[in-house]
């Protein structure tokens, strides 16, 4: 059986807990990611924001996305 919605993997929502930043750098990365993803969705993103969002798009977890964002 698929996840709660059509096309979702079985474990799509298992153990889903909001990621909490452990230091100011992680908090800043989270804000930057959210701003960039919002700008992409609204069509107002800079080229740098679009490239950064594309770079982290394959990551499965928030922590993995944050790590890729911070280490770019």
Beta strands, then each sheet from edge to edge (+ up, - down):
end
